[in-house]
Amino acid sequence: MQMNGWKLPAAAMIVALALAGCGRTVTRTDPETVTDLSGWWNDTDARMVADSMVEDCLEGSWLANWVGASRGDRPVIVVGSVLNRTTEHISTDVFMNEIERAFVNSDLIDMVAARGERGEIRGEREDQQRFATAATAASFGREIGADYIMMGTIDSIVDESGGKRAVYYTVTLELTDVETIRKVWMSNLEIKKIVEW
């Protein structure tokens, strides 16, 4: 089907106007920049809560007791599950990674791979037994067992009316001795956000 001479420029103009109306601006920013566009849980919350709670954990008496008992150079920690019990989607994996980062960067403890990662690592070790040279293949039975596991929850309460919303988050983390299942540290951190529109 052929277009008349005047219909082609008119169609092009309509398409151009439609595309101009859909314009969007994207600005790259430093990942450390504090952003809070919606008022919901975000990357800033995950990073700030992890840093604060890990610092509090490392100041706990459990670590001084470990060092005082001469149980070894440094305690070994694994990050277990953090349950999202809020009504919103929260990537707990991001939060757990932030906790691991804060622990590792403290240089006060040793961190071992979480349950989900261990399967992939063990698969790699198994492949090495079949395909790598004997001198370079990683050996079985040399994993370091965790002394403590950190687990927790993220809960929230939302109160909304008219053009205003209050979101209250409480994050609870606890550190448990893997052998005795004794809780050696527990803390919670609260965040409250007010959003108006």
N, C-alpha and C positions, 0 to 999 in steps of 0.2 A: 504494500500500500504506500502510495506516494503522498508526501505532505506538500501542501501549497507553500509558496514562498514566504508568506507572512506567518504561517503556523509554526514553522521551525524556530524562528527567533522568539516567539511568544512562549513556546514550550521550554526553550533554554532559559528564558528569564524566570519562569515559574520554578524550575529546578534550582536555579541559582538562589532565588529568594528563600526557598524551602531549606536549602543547605545553610544559608546565612543565619536563619532563625534557629538552627540546631547547633550553633557554635558553642564551643566549650573551651575554657581556659584551664590548662594544667600547669601547675607550678611545682617544680621539684624543690624539696626542702630537706634540711638536715634531719635524719631519723630521730635525733635526740630532741627535736623541737616539740614542745608541749602543744598538743592539739586536742581539742575537745569540741567537735562540731555538733554531735547529736546529744551528748550528755550520757550516752551509754558507755559501758566498759570498753576500753580501747587499749592500744599498745602502750600509751603513756602510763595508764593504770597498772598494766602488767609489769612494766619495768620498775616503776616506783615502789609498788607493793613488794615485789621480789627483793629488791635491794634493801628495803627497810626491814623486812622480816628475816632475811638471811643475816643481816648485821645483828639483829636482836638475838637470833639463834646462836650465833658465834660468841656472843657475850654471855651466854647462859652458863650456869655452874657445871653442866654436864661436860663441857669441853675442858674446864679446869680439872674436874675429877678424872677425866681420861688421862690428861697429862700427868697428874699427880700419882695415878696408879701405875704409871709406866707401862701401859698396855701396848705400846708400840709408838712409832713415830707420829702418825696422824690417824685419826679415826677415818673409816671408809663409809661414805654415805651413798645411798641410791635414792633417786626421786621416784616415788611410786605415783599413785593416781591422785589427781585433784579433781573432785567432782563439781560439776557446774549444776547447782540447784536453783539457779535463777530462771526467770521466764524468757530470757533472751539467749541468743546463740553467742557463746563465748568459746573461743578456741583455747581450751585448757592446755593444749600442747605448747602454744606460744608462751603461756604463763610458766609451765614446767621448764621450758628451755631457759627462760629468764632466771628461774631459781637455780638451775644448774650452772648457768654463766656466773651468777653472783657467788656461788660456792667455790667454783674453780678459780675465779679471779681473786678470792680471798687468800689463797695459798696456805690455808690453815687446816684443810682436810683433803682427803683423797676422794675422788668421785668415780663411781663405776657406772657403766652403761645401764640404762633403764631396761625393763623387761622387753619392751617392743624392739629395742635395738639389739639385744643379745642374740636373738634368733638369726638376724642377718650376719652378725659377726661370727657366730658359730658356723653358719653356712660357708662363709669365706674360709674359715679355718679348715673345714672339711674339704673344700676345693683345693686348698694348698696341699693337703696330704696326698691328693691324687695327681696334681699337676705341677707343683713347685719342687725345686730341688730339696733334698733332705736337709741340706745346710741352711736353707732360708725358710722352710715351712714352719709356721707357728705350731707349737706343741699343744696337745690336749691336756687338760687337768692343771692348768697354770693360772686360771682365773683367780682374782682376788674377791673374796666374799665380803659383802657389806656388813658393817657393824650396826648401822642404823638405816632406817628407811623414813623418808619424809613423805607424809600424805596430808591431804586437806580437802577443804570445801570452799566454794564461793557461793554465798547466799545473797539475796537482795529483797528489798521491799520497795514497791513503787506506789507512790501516792500522786494522783493526777486529778486536776480539776480546772476546767476552763482552759486558759492558755498557760498553765503552769504545771510543771511536773517535778517531783522530788524523787530521787533515786538514792536509796541507802544500800551500800554494799558492805558486807562483812566477810572477810577472808580469814579462815582459820587454818593454821598449819600445825602439825605435831610431828615430833621426832621420836621414833620408837626403837628401842634396842631389839634387833632382829632375833637374838638368841633368847632373851628373857621376856620379850614383848612388854617390857616396862617402858612407859612413856617418860622420856627424860626432859622434854621441853615441849611447851605448847603456848601458842600466842594467837591473838587475832588482831586484825587491823581493819579499821572502818573508814569508808569513804562516803561522803554525802554530796550529791550534786543537785542543784536547782536549775531547771531549764525553763525559760519563758519564751513565748512566741506571740 
